[in-house]
Amino acid sequence: MAYPDQWVGLVDLETNSDAAYDVRRARVVSAGTSPWEVLRALRPFRARHTSAQHLFTGTIRSRR
């Protein structure tokens, strides 16, 4: 995997199902450890790419 345990901003998505995380193919336009920095970098793409989204590539663990 090219972006292990990172947040990625995606456009031009092709999915396998209706699930948001079930991405078959996409173009990565931003990546980082913070969801906020990825969302900020993804903002200019949202006007042309209405299906743009951000996802975490690792396992999300709850805080205790």
C-alpha positions, 0 to 999 in steps of 0.5 A: 500500500502506498499510504499506510496508516495515513489519511488520503484525499481522493477524487475520480473514485471507482467503487466496488459497492455503495460503501464509502470505504470500498474503493477500487480505484481513485486518484490521490490528491492529498495525504497526511497524518491529520484528517484536517490537513487532508481536508484542507488540501482537498477543498479546491478539488470539491467544486469539480469532483463532487464525489471527493472524499477522505479516508483513513488507510489504517485501522481506527482505534478508539481512545481509552 
